[in-house]
Amino acid sequence: MLALVLDDDEMNNLLMVAALQPLAGCTPRDFTLPVEALAFAESHAAEIGIVVTDYEMPGMNGIDFIRAVRRIPDLANVPTVMVTSFNERSLRREALEAGATDFLGKPVDPFEIRARVTNLLALSVAHRVEQQHAAQLAREVAAAVALVEEREREIVSTLMRAAENRDTETGDHIARVSTYTGLIAEALGLAPTECRLFSLAAAMHDVGKIAIPDAILLKPGPLTPEERAEMEQHAARGQRILGGGASPVMRLAAEIAASHHERWDGKGYPYGLKEEAIPLSGRMVAVADVFDALTTERPYKKAWSPEKAQAHLMENAGAHFDPRIVEAFMSRWSQVQATLSLSQFDQRGGVAA
């Protein structure tokens, strides 16, 4: 590993290099100018195992140099030794706060230098090995998570294909509701992993419609009160279909299936939950689902304009919908419009870019 040596006195550098050269696996590189030493440190950070710097130098002293070295990501934890003839506690305290690992007094003793640098280099090597091991573990975990997510997407896709065989509108509808839910999650400040989870789970919000008779599900006109009551059973049936799974996405999907028709004012179904008693996921999908239902044509109605649907959401914030969720949805309005426009373009036979 490289040992970066900095001292504005060339003779001191020669002595330090001579002391370090006998060490196996240690290649000293010396500099007299802090600017040049920093440039080298930035371009060779992964190779540097230890930094040895003088304290008294014109322009930038050793403490300032250590602070600058610590700002280089790969050198944030590399052992750093400050060489000084000063013994004031305040100076050493300041150097330690700046990131110094150890000190050497002047005049330097070659045997002490080799002993200390040998120990610190061993520490540096161990830290690098630990970092590499941690990085490898992170890659393995990421690969495992990606595999699980892919399998979950396959499960969702299978369920949705089954739903599409019952209702020709379902495929496009669930894709848009999934997208809108992800946008709401982002606007609420949820972590990217949570946004993906909510978006994926939202795709299964209407899976309970699989258990609704065709005569009701595909009826072109208004439903009778009895038919409406049967249709409303899809929420609880969806919860039963998805419930009991160990997967986070399935648990969340079951929660969404059961709660996306609840209303902020407590007048929804199937449980009549009110305000924050309704799971956040259900409140999010309620907005996404209603907006998409309003803006797309159905056998029993014409599509509303996005602006009319937007006004409906805003008018019903605090009644049907959680006001905070409506606000989050509106904050992503340009992306909502783009999603709707792209979907309409595809339905007309266009090819999405």
Summary of the structure (lengths in Angstrom):
residues: 353
radius of gyration: 32.3
end to end distance: 49.8
largest distance: 97.7
contacts: 1114
relative contact order: 0.07
helix: 63%
strand: 8%
